[in-house]
Amino acid sequence: MSQSKPLKDRNFDNLASRFASNIYQTTKGKIRQAVLLRDLLELPELATPTAILDVGGGQGQLALKLAALGHHVHLTDISAEMLQLAAEEAKLQGLSAQLQISQSSLQDLPQRLGGQAYPLVLCHAVLEWLAEPEAAIGQLRQLVKPGGIVSLMFYNQDAHRLSNIIYGNFAYVQAGLKAKKPVRLNPQQPLSPQQVLQWCQQSGFALLGKTGVRCFHDYLRDRSQQQSHYAELEALELQYNRQEPYASLGRYIHLLLRA
């Protein structure tokens, strides 16, 4: 019997342009940005200029939004190509002074930063691409100041299973959500929200809030409405995505955690 290959952390060099067109420039990317900004800007910590660490922040879409609001953002990623695009966009927007950029994996950051910690740490859509997501929670704990906040968003295994049953992908679900030919931009391993929350609590985090990201968008029967009725869809997402059962149906789960 052949053994499956061990998972490796995903690096998106050579895929940055596809990432931009397939994710960032789509309605699902717009909703994700709207939800995260809403959740973050309600934090009292962001009422005044704050130092923010964005771990695995890619092309820096969210980092640049926060920098434009006067915050100082340290953007990190393992992809040099992603970071180059972020630097170019920061220059175009006149935000280079607000954005520090470092190429680094999450695993290396605690040592590279020499013990430096931040009042707010962002880690969005990173866990599901890591070989050891549980260890990443402890690494994030080292990067946030005592009493600080971690904003953690990850790919929801429960929603992934539900959507594939709705789409009729029964064999894929029965195979334990393991694809024979994985799509390169699809996450390697959707994560159980219950398991992630347990990891967070074991690392000493307290849960401040939970939000679903794309609770309705991905389930529309008529997908053309994702564009034709985008304003109404975004408004409904923001209205209901902190309420159950909708929060748990989000394609991603966003947790706000107090260290």
Backbone hydrogen bonds, N-H to C=O, Kabsch-Sander energy under -0.5 kcal/mol:
donor,donor_aa,acceptor,acceptor_aa,energy
10,R,129,W,-1.5
15,L,12,F,-2.0
19,F,15,L,-2.5
20,A,16,A,-2.1
21,S,17,S,-2.1
22,N,18,R,-3.0
23,I,19,F,-1.8
24,Y,19,F,-1.5
25,Q,20,A,-2.3
26,T,23,I,-1.5
29,G,23,I,-0.6
30,K,26,T,-2.0
31,I,27,T,-2.4
32,R,28,K,-1.9
33,Q,29,G,-2.3
34,A,30,K,-2.4
35,V,31,I,-2.7
36,L,32,R,-2.4
37,L,33,Q,-2.4
38,R,34,A,-2.2
39,D,35,V,-2.5
40,L,36,L,-2.7
41,L,37,L,-2.9
42,E,38,R,-0.8
43,L,40,L,-1.9
46,L,43,L,-1.5
47,A,44,P,-1.9
52,I,50,T,-0.5
52,I,72,H,-2.9
53,L,120,L,-2.3
54,D,52,I,-0.5
54,D,74,H,-2.8
55,V,53,L,-0.7
55,V,122,L,-3.1
56,G,54,D,-0.5
56,G,76,T,-0.6
57,G,54,D,-0.8
57,G,76,T,-2.1
60,G,57,G,-2.1
64,L,60,G,-2.9
65,K,61,Q,-1.5
66,L,62,L,-2.2
67,A,63,A,-2.5
68,A,64,L,-2.3
69,L,65,K,-0.7
69,L,66,L,-0.6
70,G,67,A,-1.9
71,H,66,L,-1.9
72,H,50,T,-1.9
73,V,71,H,-0.7
73,V,98,Q,-2.4
74,H,52,I,-3.3
75,L,73,V,-0.8
75,L,100,Q,-3.4
76,T,54,D,-2.6
77,D,102,S,-1.2
80,A,78,I,-0.7
83,L,79,S,-2.0
84,Q,80,A,-2.1
85,L,81,E,-1.7
86,A,82,M,-1.9
87,A,83,L,-2.5
88,E,84,Q,-2.2
89,E,85,L,-2.1
90,A,86,A,-2.4
91,K,87,A,-2.0
92,L,88,E,-2.0
93,Q,89,E,-2.0
94,G,91,K,-1.0
95,L,90,A,-3.4
96,S,90,A,-0.6
98,Q,95,L,-1.3
99,L,95,L,-0.8
99,L,96,S,-0.7
100,Q,73,V,-2.7
100,Q,98,Q,-0.5
102,S,75,L,-2.5
104,S,77,D,-1.8
104,S,102,S,-0.8
109,L,105,S,-1.0
109,L,106,L,-0.7
112,R,108,D,-2.6
113,L,109,L,-2.8
114,G,111,Q,-1.0
115,G,110,P,-1.5
116,Q,113,L,-1.5
118,Y,143,L,-2.5
120,L,51,A,-0.8
121,V,149,I,-2.4
122,L,53,L,-3.4
123,C,151,S,-2.8
124,H,55,V,-0.6
125,A,153,M,-2.1
126,V,153,M,-0.7
129,W,126,V,-2.2
130,L,127,L,-1.8
136,A,132,E,-1.2
137,I,133,P,-0.9
137,I,134,E,-0.9
138,G,134,E,-0.9
139,Q,135,A,-1.7
140,L,136,A,-2.4
141,R,137,I,-1.7
142,Q,138,G,-1.0
143,L,139,Q,-0.6
143,L,140,L,-1.2
144,V,140,L,-0.7
145,K,118,Y,-2.8
148,G,145,K,-2.8
149,I,119,P,-2.5
150,V,257,L,-2.5
151,S,121,V,-3.1
152,L,150,V,-0.7
152,L,255,L,-2.8
153,M,123,C,-2.2
153,M,151,S,-0.5
154,F,253,I,-1.9
156,N,251,R,-2.7
157,Q,155,Y,-0.6
157,Q,191,L,-2.7
160,H,156,N,-2.1
161,R,157,Q,-2.3
162,L,158,D,-2.4
163,S,159,A,-2.8
164,N,160,H,-1.6
165,I,161,R,-1.8
166,I,162,L,-2.5
167,Y,163,S,-2.2
168,G,165,I,-1.0
169,N,164,N,-3.0
170,F,168,G,-1.7
173,V,169,N,-1.9
174,Q,170,F,-2.8
175,A,171,A,-1.4
176,G,173,V,-1.7
177,L,172,Y,-2.0
178,K,172,Y,-0.6
179,A,177,L,-0.6
186,N,183,V,-1.8
188,Q,128,E,-0.6
189,Q,128,E,-1.6
191,L,155,Y,-2.7
196,V,192,S,-2.5
197,L,193,P,-2.5
198,Q,194,Q,-1.8
199,W,195,Q,-2.3
200,C,196,V,-2.4
201,Q,197,L,-2.4
202,Q,198,Q,-2.3
203,S,199,W,-1.3
204,G,201,Q,-1.3
205,F,200,C,-2.4
206,A,258,R,-2.4
208,L,256,L,-3.3
209,G,256,L,-1.3
211,T,254,H,-2.3
212,G,241,N,-3.0
213,V,252,Y,-2.8
214,R,212,G,-0.5
219,Y,216,F,-1.7
220,L,216,F,-0.6
220,L,217,H,-0.9
223,R,221,R,-0.9
225,Q,222,D,-1.8
226,Q,223,R,-1.6
227,Q,224,S,-1.2
228,S,224,S,-2.5
229,H,225,Q,-1.9
230,Y,227,Q,-1.3
233,L,229,H,-2.4
234,E,230,Y,-3.0
235,A,231,A,-2.0
236,L,232,E,-2.1
237,E,233,L,-2.4
238,L,234,E,-2.5
239,Q,235,A,-1.6
240,Y,236,L,-2.2
241,N,237,E,-2.2
243,Q,240,Y,-2.0
247,A,243,Q,-2.8
248,S,245,P,-0.6
249,L,246,Y,-1.7
250,G,246,Y,-0.5
250,G,247,A,-0.8
251,R,213,V,-0.8
251,R,214,R,-1.2
252,Y,213,V,-1.9
253,I,154,F,-2.4
254,H,211,T,-3.2
255,L,152,L,-3.4
255,L,253,I,-0.6
256,L,209,G,-2.4
257,L,150,V,-2.6
257,L,255,L,-0.5
258,R,206,A,-3.2
259,A,148,G,-3.1
259,A,257,L,-0.5
